[in-house]
Amino acid sequence: MVSKSISKSRFKARVLEYFREVQRTGRELVITDRGTPVLKLIPYRAEPGRALLALRESVLRYERPTDPLDDEEWEASG
């Protein structure tokens, strides 16, 4: 996906319009200062892996990870 670029003075004058455009199209917008890129406006996307961070290091011991569970173990784990 090719980014669109605009000057910071043009961005400042129409900031809400550009916010809506990025949200609607999903295209990035590069803001320049005297022709030099200084900022990039990108659409927000939730990080699916972030929800799993709470589980990190929560497994204390993992014995026999490839062994099947028998009926008693299955009931105890639920």
Backbone atoms as SQL, in Angstrom:
CREATE TABLE atoms (id INTEGER PRIMARY KEY, chain TEXT, resi INTEGER, resn TEXT, atom TEXT, x REAL, y REAL, z REAL);
INSERT INTO atoms VALUES
  (1, 'A', 1, 'MET', 'N', 0.844, -1.169, 0.000),
  (2, 'A', 1, 'MET', 'CA', 0.000, 0.000, 0.000),
  (3, 'A', 1, 'MET', 'C', 0.899, 1.244, 0.000),
  (4, 'A', 2, 'VAL', 'N', 0.664, 2.133, -0.918),
  (5, 'A', 2, 'VAL', 'CA', 1.463, 3.346, -1.044),
  (6, 'A', 2, 'VAL', 'C', 0.908, 4.426, -0.118),
  (7, 'A', 3, 'SER', 'N', 1.802, 5.076, 0.623),
  (8, 'A', 3, 'SER', 'CA', 1.393, 6.146, 1.527),
  (9, 'A', 3, 'SER', 'C', 1.187, 7.436, 0.763),
  (10, 'A', 4, 'LYS', 'N', 0.228, 8.203, 1.198),
  (11, 'A', 4, 'LYS', 'CA', -0.002, 9.536, 0.663),
  (12, 'A', 4, 'LYS', 'C', 0.779, 10.500, 1.552),
  (13, 'A', 5, 'SER', 'N', 1.304, 11.588, 0.994),
  (14, 'A', 5, 'SER', 'CA', 2.015, 12.540, 1.848),
  (15, 'A', 5, 'SER', 'C', 1.484, 13.952, 1.600),
  (16, 'A', 6, 'ILE', 'N', 1.496, 14.747, 2.678),
  (17, 'A', 6, 'ILE', 'CA', 1.056, 16.139, 2.619),
  (18, 'A', 6, 'ILE', 'C', 1.940, 16.977, 3.529),
  (19, 'A', 7, 'SER', 'N', 1.932, 18.273, 3.282),
  (20, 'A', 7, 'SER', 'CA', 2.715, 19.174, 4.139),
  (21, 'A', 7, 'SER', 'C', 2.003, 19.364, 5.471),
  (22, 'A', 8, 'LYS', 'N', 2.773, 19.704, 6.497),
  (23, 'A', 8, 'LYS', 'CA', 2.162, 19.883, 7.817),
  (24, 'A', 8, 'LYS', 'C', 1.210, 21.077, 7.833),
  (25, 'A', 9, 'SER', 'N', 1.461, 22.116, 7.037),
  (26, 'A', 9, 'SER', 'CA', 0.543, 23.262, 7.009),
  (27, 'A', 9, 'SER', 'C', -0.795, 22.863, 6.398),
  (28, 'A', 10, 'ARG', 'N', -0.772, 22.045, 5.364),
  (29, 'A', 10, 'ARG', 'CA', -2.022, 21.565, 4.759),
  (30, 'A', 10, 'ARG', 'C', -2.740, 20.618, 5.720),
  (31, 'A', 11, 'PHE', 'N', -1.974, 19.759, 6.391),
  (32, 'A', 11, 'PHE', 'CA', -2.557, 18.839, 7.372),
  (33, 'A', 11, 'PHE', 'C', -3.242, 19.610, 8.487),
  (34, 'A', 12, 'LYS', 'N', -2.571, 20.637, 9.012),
  (35, 'A', 12, 'LYS', 'CA', -3.115, 21.432, 10.117),
  (36, 'A', 12, 'LYS', 'C', -4.454, 22.061, 9.756),
  (37, 'A', 13, 'ALA', 'N', -4.572, 22.535, 8.533),
  (38, 'A', 13, 'ALA', 'CA', -5.798, 23.201, 8.108),
  (39, 'A', 13, 'ALA', 'C', -6.978, 22.243, 7.951),
  (40, 'A', 14, 'ARG', 'N', -6.681, 20.943, 7.703),
  (41, 'A', 14, 'ARG', 'CA', -7.766, 19.996, 7.415),
  (42, 'A', 14, 'ARG', 'C', -7.600, 18.694, 8.198),
  (43, 'A', 15, 'VAL', 'N', -7.134, 18.795, 9.423),
  (44, 'A', 15, 'VAL', 'CA', -6.775, 17.614, 10.212),
  (45, 'A', 15, 'VAL', 'C', -7.922, 16.616, 10.369),
  (46, 'A', 16, 'LEU', 'N', -9.118, 17.059, 10.687),
  (47, 'A', 16, 'LEU', 'CA', -10.223, 16.115, 10.886),
  (48, 'A', 16, 'LEU', 'C', -10.587, 15.391, 9.596),
  (49, 'A', 17, 'GLU', 'N', -10.504, 16.095, 8.488),
  (50, 'A', 17, 'GLU', 'CA', -10.762, 15.463, 7.190),
  (51, 'A', 17, 'GLU', 'C', -9.756, 14.341, 6.930),
  (52, 'A', 18, 'TYR', 'N', -8.490, 14.599, 7.246),
  (53, 'A', 18, 'TYR', 'CA', -7.466, 13.565, 7.042),
  (54, 'A', 18, 'TYR', 'C', -7.622, 12.407, 8.023),
  (55, 'A', 19, 'PHE', 'N', -8.012, 12.691, 9.255),
  (56, 'A', 19, 'PHE', 'CA', -8.282, 11.617, 10.215),
  (57, 'A', 19, 'PHE', 'C', -9.359, 10.688, 9.652),
  (58, 'A', 20, 'ARG', 'N', -10.441, 11.277, 9.176),
  (59, 'A', 20, 'ARG', 'CA', -11.546, 10.468, 8.635),
  (60, 'A', 20, 'ARG', 'C', -11.113, 9.675, 7.402),
  (61, 'A', 21, 'GLU', 'N', -10.290, 10.275, 6.564),
  (62, 'A', 21, 'GLU', 'CA', -9.814, 9.592, 5.354),
  (63, 'A', 21, 'GLU', 'C', -8.974, 8.366, 5.716),
  (64, 'A', 22, 'VAL', 'N', -8.068, 8.529, 6.659),
  (65, 'A', 22, 'VAL', 'CA', -7.227, 7.396, 7.092),
  (66, 'A', 22, 'VAL', 'C', -8.094, 6.314, 7.712),
  (67, 'A', 23, 'GLN', 'N', -9.063, 6.716, 8.515),
  (68, 'A', 23, 'GLN', 'CA', -9.960, 5.742, 9.148),
  (69, 'A', 23, 'GLN', 'C', -10.790, 5.005, 8.095),
  (70, 'A', 24, 'ARG', 'N', -11.311, 5.723, 7.111),
  (71, 'A', 24, 'ARG', 'CA', -12.177, 5.150, 6.090),
  (72, 'A', 24, 'ARG', 'C', -11.414, 4.242, 5.120),
  (73, 'A', 25, 'THR', 'N', -10.253, 4.701, 4.657),
  (74, 'A', 25, 'THR', 'CA', -9.519, 3.968, 3.615),
  (75, 'A', 25, 'THR', 'C', -8.500, 2.980, 4.157),
  (76, 'A', 26, 'GLY', 'N', -8.007, 3.237, 5.368),
  (77, 'A', 26, 'GLY', 'CA', -6.949, 2.388, 5.921),
  (78, 'A', 26, 'GLY', 'C', -5.574, 2.737, 5.389),
  (79, 'A', 27, 'ARG', 'N', -5.483, 3.754, 4.540),
  (80, 'A', 27, 'ARG', 'CA', -4.192, 4.172, 3.968),
  (81, 'A', 27, 'ARG', 'C', -3.431, 5.058, 4.940),
  (82, 'A', 28, 'GLU', 'N', -2.130, 4.868, 4.982),
  (83, 'A', 28, 'GLU', 'CA', -1.274, 5.707, 5.817),
  (84, 'A', 28, 'GLU', 'C', -1.155, 7.099, 5.206),
  (85, 'A', 29, 'LEU', 'N', -0.860, 8.069, 6.064),
  (86, 'A', 29, 'LEU', 'CA', -0.656, 9.439, 5.613),
  (87, 'A', 29, 'LEU', 'C', 0.638, 9.944, 6.225),
  (88, 'A', 30, 'VAL', 'N', 1.559, 10.376, 5.387),
  (89, 'A', 30, 'VAL', 'CA', 2.839, 10.898, 5.845),
  (90, 'A', 30, 'VAL', 'C', 2.764, 12.421, 5.831),
  (91, 'A', 31, 'ILE', 'N', 3.107, 13.039, 6.946),
  (92, 'A', 31, 'ILE', 'CA', 3.104, 14.488, 7.064),
  (93, 'A', 31, 'ILE', 'C', 4.548, 14.961, 6.931),
  (94, 'A', 32, 'THR', 'N', 4.760, 15.942, 6.070),
  (95, 'A', 32, 'THR', 'CA', 6.110, 16.427, 5.797),
  (96, 'A', 32, 'THR', 'C', 6.313, 17.844, 6.313),
  (97, 'A', 33, 'ASP', 'N', 7.555, 18.190, 6.611),
  (98, 'A', 33, 'ASP', 'CA', 7.956, 19.543, 6.991),
  (99, 'A', 33, 'ASP', 'C', 9.059, 19.957, 6.020),
  (100, 'A', 34, 'ARG', 'N', 8.726, 20.878, 5.147),
  (101, 'A', 34, 'ARG', 'CA', 9.655, 21.332, 4.097),
  (102, 'A', 34, 'ARG', 'C', 10.164, 20.160, 3.246),
  (103, 'A', 35, 'GLY', 'N', 9.242, 19.245, 2.947),
  (104, 'A', 35, 'GLY', 'CA', 9.565, 18.116, 2.087),
  (105, 'A', 35, 'GLY', 'C', 10.157, 16.909, 2.791),
  (106, 'A', 36, 'THR', 'N', 10.462, 17.038, 4.083),
  (107, 'A', 36, 'THR', 'CA', 11.038, 15.930, 4.844),
  (108, 'A', 36, 'THR', 'C', 9.950, 15.237, 5.662),
  (109, 'A', 37, 'PRO', 'N', 9.784, 13.929, 5.528),
  (110, 'A', 37, 'PRO', 'CA', 8.779, 13.222, 6.331),
  (111, 'A', 37, 'PRO', 'C', 9.088, 13.357, 7.820),
  (112, 'A', 38, 'VAL', 'N', 8.067, 13.732, 8.606),
  (113, 'A', 38, 'VAL', 'CA', 8.263, 13.889, 10.052),
  (114, 'A', 38, 'VAL', 'C', 7.282, 13.057, 10.873),
  (115, 'A', 39, 'LEU', 'N', 6.113, 12.763, 10.328),
  (116, 'A', 39, 'LEU', 'CA', 5.107, 11.987, 11.053),
  (117, 'A', 39, 'LEU', 'C', 4.400, 11.045, 10.100),
  (118, 'A', 40, 'LYS', 'N', 3.861, 9.965, 10.664),
  (119, 'A', 40, 'LYS', 'CA', 3.034, 9.054, 9.878),
  (120, 'A', 40, 'LYS', 'C', 1.749, 8.807, 10.646),
  (121, 'A', 41, 'LEU', 'N', 0.631, 9.060, 10.013),
  (122, 'A', 41, 'LEU', 'CA', -0.678, 8.795, 10.592),
  (123, 'A', 41, 'LEU', 'C', -1.151, 7.465, 10.028),
  (124, 'A', 42, 'ILE', 'N', -1.404, 6.501, 10.910),
  (125, 'A', 42, 'ILE', 'CA', -1.822, 5.172, 10.471),
  (126, 'A', 42, 'ILE', 'C', -3.120, 4.807, 11.170),
  (127, 'A', 43, 'PRO', 'N', -3.947, 3.954, 10.563),
  (128, 'A', 43, 'PRO', 'CA', -5.190, 3.540, 11.226),
  (129, 'A', 43, 'PRO', 'C', -4.879, 2.644, 12.420),
  (130, 'A', 44, 'TYR', 'N', -5.703, 2.749, 13.441),
  (131, 'A', 44, 'TYR', 'CA', -5.541, 1.921, 14.629),
  (132, 'A', 44, 'TYR', 'C', -6.033, 0.506, 14.329),
  (133, 'A', 45, 'ARG', 'N', -5.255, -0.461, 14.732),
  (134, 'A', 45, 'ARG', 'CA', -5.655, -1.870, 14.650),
  (135, 'A', 45, 'ARG', 'C', -5.306, -2.522, 15.980),
  (136, 'A', 46, 'ALA', 'N', -6.303, -3.104, 16.601),
  (137, 'A', 46, 'ALA', 'CA', -6.067, -3.776, 17.885),
  (138, 'A', 46, 'ALA', 'C', -5.093, -4.925, 17.676),
  (139, 'A', 47, 'GLU', 'N', -4.204, -5.103, 18.609),
  (140, 'A', 47, 'GLU', 'CA', -3.232, -6.186, 18.538),
  (141, 'A', 47, 'GLU', 'C', -3.823, -7.431, 19.195),
  (142, 'A', 48, 'PRO', 'N', -4.117, -8.468, 18.417),
  (143, 'A', 48, 'PRO', 'CA', -4.744, -9.652, 19.011),
  (144, 'A', 48, 'PRO', 'C', -3.859, -10.326, 20.046),
  (145, 'A', 49, 'GLY', 'N', -2.551, -10.272, 19.909),
  (146, 'A', 49, 'GLY', 'CA', -1.658, -10.902, 20.864),
  (147, 'A', 49, 'GLY', 'C', -1.633, -10.215, 22.212),
  (148, 'A', 50, 'ARG', 'N', -2.092, -8.975, 22.253),
  (149, 'A', 50, 'ARG', 'CA', -2.080, -8.206, 23.500),
  (150, 'A', 50, 'ARG', 'C', -2.947, -8.863, 24.585),
  (151, 'A', 51, 'ALA', 'N', -4.035, -9.479, 24.191),
  (152, 'A', 51, 'ALA', 'CA', -4.923, -10.143, 25.148),
  (153, 'A', 51, 'ALA', 'C', -4.236, -11.328, 25.817),
  (154, 'A', 52, 'LEU', 'N', -3.267, -11.915, 25.132),
  (155, 'A', 52, 'LEU', 'CA', -2.564, -13.080, 25.684),
  (156, 'A', 52, 'LEU', 'C', -1.444, -12.704, 26.646),
  (157, 'A', 53, 'LEU', 'N', -1.072, -11.429, 26.690),
  (158, 'A', 53, 'LEU', 'CA', 0.014, -11.016, 27.580),
  (159, 'A', 53, 'LEU', 'C', -0.285, -11.324, 29.047),
  (160, 'A', 54, 'ALA', 'N', -1.551, -11.264, 29.427),
  (161, 'A', 54, 'ALA', 'CA', -1.922, -11.563, 30.814),
  (162, 'A', 54, 'ALA', 'C', -1.616, -13.014, 31.183),
  (163, 'A', 55, 'LEU', 'N', -1.580, -13.883, 30.195),
  (164, 'A', 55, 'LEU', 'CA', -1.311, -15.301, 30.453),
  (165, 'A', 55, 'LEU', 'C', 0.174, -15.648, 30.452),
  (166, 'A', 56, 'ARG', 'N', 0.997, -14.720, 29.994),
  (167, 'A', 56, 'ARG', 'CA', 2.432, -14.990, 29.909),
  (168, 'A', 56, 'ARG', 'C', 2.982, -15.371, 31.283),
  (169, 'A', 57, 'GLU', 'N', 3.789, -16.428, 31.303),
  (170, 'A', 57, 'GLU', 'CA', 4.432, -16.972, 32.505),
  (171, 'A', 57, 'GLU', 'C', 3.431, -17.465, 33.546),
  (172, 'A', 58, 'SER', 'N', 2.200, -17.774, 33.133),
  (173, 'A', 58, 'SER', 'CA', 1.210, -18.282, 34.081),
  (174, 'A', 58, 'SER', 'C', 1.265, -19.806, 34.220),
  (175, 'A', 59, 'VAL', 'N', 1.935, -20.490, 33.301),
  (176, 'A', 59, 'VAL', 'CA', 2.104, -21.937, 33.410),
  (177, 'A', 59, 'VAL', 'C', 3.331, -22.188, 34.272),
  (178, 'A', 60, 'LEU', 'N', 3.112, -22.783, 35.425),
  (179, 'A', 60, 'LEU', 'CA', 4.205, -23.018, 36.365),
  (180, 'A', 60, 'LEU', 'C', 4.985, -24.287, 36.024),
  (181, 'A', 61, 'ARG', 'N', 4.262, -25.306, 35.586),
  (182, 'A', 61, 'ARG', 'CA', 4.916, -26.570, 35.260),
  (183, 'A', 61, 'ARG', 'C', 4.096, -27.253, 34.176),
  (184, 'A', 62, 'TYR', 'N', 4.760, -27.795, 33.202),
  (185, 'A', 62, 'TYR', 'CA', 4.069, -28.417, 32.079),
  (186, 'A', 62, 'TYR', 'C', 4.667, -29.793, 31.861),
  (187, 'A', 63, 'GLU', 'N', 4.093, -30.784, 32.528),
  (188, 'A', 63, 'GLU', 'CA', 4.593, -32.151, 32.434),
  (189, 'A', 63, 'GLU', 'C', 3.845, -32.912, 31.341),
  (190, 'A', 64, 'ARG', 'N', 4.542, -33.748, 30.632),
  (191, 'A', 64, 'ARG', 'CA', 3.978, -34.625, 29.599),
  (192, 'A', 64, 'ARG', 'C', 3.061, -33.865, 28.625),
  (193, 'A', 65, 'PRO', 'N', 3.543, -32.881, 27.934),
  (194, 'A', 65, 'PRO', 'CA', 2.674, -32.080, 27.072),
  (195, 'A', 65, 'PRO', 'C', 2.071, -32.838, 25.888),
  (196, 'A', 66, 'THR', 'N', 2.691, -33.967, 25.504),
  (197, 'A', 66, 'THR', 'CA', 2.165, -34.707, 24.357),
  (198, 'A', 66, 'THR', 'C', 1.330, -35.919, 24.749),
  (199, 'A', 67, 'ASP', 'N', 1.261, -36.229, 26.038),
  (200, 'A', 67, 'ASP', 'CA', 0.462, -37.372, 26.478),
  (201, 'A', 67, 'ASP', 'C', -1.024, -37.024, 26.454),
  (202, 'A', 68, 'PRO', 'N', -1.867, -37.971, 26.011),
  (203, 'A', 68, 'PRO', 'CA', -3.315, -37.718, 26.054),
  (204, 'A', 68, 'PRO', 'C', -3.818, -37.748, 27.500),
  (205, 'A', 69, 'LEU', 'N', -4.895, -37.049, 27.758),
  (206, 'A', 69, 'LEU', 'CA', -5.512, -37.051, 29.082),
  (207, 'A', 69, 'LEU', 'C', -6.495, -38.205, 29.178),
  (208, 'A', 70, 'ASP', 'N', -6.526, -38.879, 30.335),
  (209, 'A', 70, 'ASP', 'CA', -7.564, -39.876, 30.523),
  (210, 'A', 70, 'ASP', 'C', -8.793, -39.174, 31.092),
  (211, 'A', 71, 'ASP', 'N', -9.871, -39.897, 31.282),
  (212, 'A', 71, 'ASP', 'CA', -11.134, -39.295, 31.719),
  (213, 'A', 71, 'ASP', 'C', -11.011, -38.582, 33.058),
  (214, 'A', 72, 'GLU', 'N', -10.296, -39.174, 34.029),
  (215, 'A', 72, 'GLU', 'CA', -10.132, -38.542, 35.342),
  (216, 'A', 72, 'GLU', 'C', -9.368, -37.229, 35.246),
  (217, 'A', 73, 'GLU', 'N', -8.292, -37.217, 34.488),
  (218, 'A', 73, 'GLU', 'CA', -7.495, -36.002, 34.330),
  (219, 'A', 73, 'GLU', 'C', -8.302, -34.917, 33.610),
  (220, 'A', 74, 'TRP', 'N', -9.099, -35.321, 32.624),
  (221, 'A', 74, 'TRP', 'CA', -9.894, -34.353, 31.884),
  (222, 'A', 74, 'TRP', 'C', -10.891, -33.659, 32.808),
  (223, 'A', 75, 'GLU', 'N', -11.558, -34.422, 33.652),
  (224, 'A', 75, 'GLU', 'CA', -12.529, -33.856, 34.595),
  (225, 'A', 75, 'GLU', 'C', -11.840, -32.957, 35.608),
  (226, 'A', 76, 'ALA', 'N', -10.643, -33.319, 36.052),
  (227, 'A', 76, 'ALA', 'CA', -9.924, -32.521, 37.040),
  (228, 'A', 76, 'ALA', 'C', -9.423, -31.219, 36.441),
  (229, 'A', 77, 'SER', 'N', -9.127, -31.202, 35.140),
  (230, 'A', 77, 'SER', 'CA', -8.589, -30.004, 34.532),
  (231, 'A', 77, 'SER', 'C', -9.683, -28.992, 34.179),
  (232, 'A', 78, 'GLY', 'N', -10.924, -29.384, 34.143),
  (233, 'A', 78, 'GLY', 'CA', -12.016, -28.485, 33.738),
  (234, 'A', 78, 'GLY', 'C', -12.543, -27.761, 34.871);
